[in-house]
């Protein structure tokens, strides 16, 4: 009963937690992406993972997770004309 009983993840819109049990009986938490990430919307996500045992009193361990969203150019440039001509004065 004093072994790991469950994992908890702080509430958020983008990630959930899937806990799988291995053949050895150990539990392994996996982050699951629920909504697509967009750097323009939010560049960094801060998560807190808590592991709880079944003792009395309950003991816990906490891990902070930082997810940094990298960006790709998903907004291609749009032009209204096929060609643009400009003059730039020397001064």
N, C-alpha and C positions, 0 to 999 in steps of 0.2 A: 504493500500500500504506500510505501514511501518512495516508490519509483515515479518516473514521469507519468502523469495522467493525461494532461492535455496541453495544447498550445492555443494561444489567443493572439490575434492581430488587431491592432487598433482599427476602428471603422474608417473606411475610405471608399471612394467610388471606383477606383481603378484596379485594386488588387483584392484577392481573397486568398484564403489559406486552405490547402488540401493536405491533410495529414495521412501519410501512408505507413503501413506497418511492414517491416521487412521480414524475411524468413526467420531471422533471429529474434523477432518480437519487438525490436526497437522501432520507435516511431520516428518518421522523417518528415518534417514540414516542407512543403513546396509552395512558392508563391504562384498564383494563377492570375494572369492578366485578364481582367473582365472588360475593360474599355480601352480603346486605342489611346496611346499617349501622343501628345502634341506639344512640342517645345514652346510654340508661341502661346499656348494656353497656360502651361506650367512646366518650368524647366527642371525642377527638382521635387521629388516626392520623399517625404520623411515617414517611415513606418516604424512601429515598435512591436516586436515579437516577444511574447511572454510565455515561458514554460512553467507549468505548475505541477507540483507533486501531490500525493494523496495523504501526506502526513497531517498531524495535528500538533501544532498549527501548520497550515499550508505554507510551504516554502516556494519561492519563485526565483527565476532568473530572467533577466531582460536583455534583449539585444536590439540595438538601434540599427535600422537599415536605411541607407540613403540611395535612392535611385535617381541617377542623373540622365536626363533625356537628351540624346544627341539628335541633331537635326539633319535632314537631307533637304535638298531644294525641291519641295513638293509644290511650289507655286511658280510655274513656268512664266516667263515674261510674256506680256500680251502687247502687241503693236496694232495700231489702227490703220497704219499705212504700210505699203510694201517697202518704201524707201523714204529716208529723211535727209534733207540737205540743210546745212547751217553754215554761217560764216562767223568766224571768230576774229575780232580785231586784234592787231598785233599788240596793242598796249593794254 
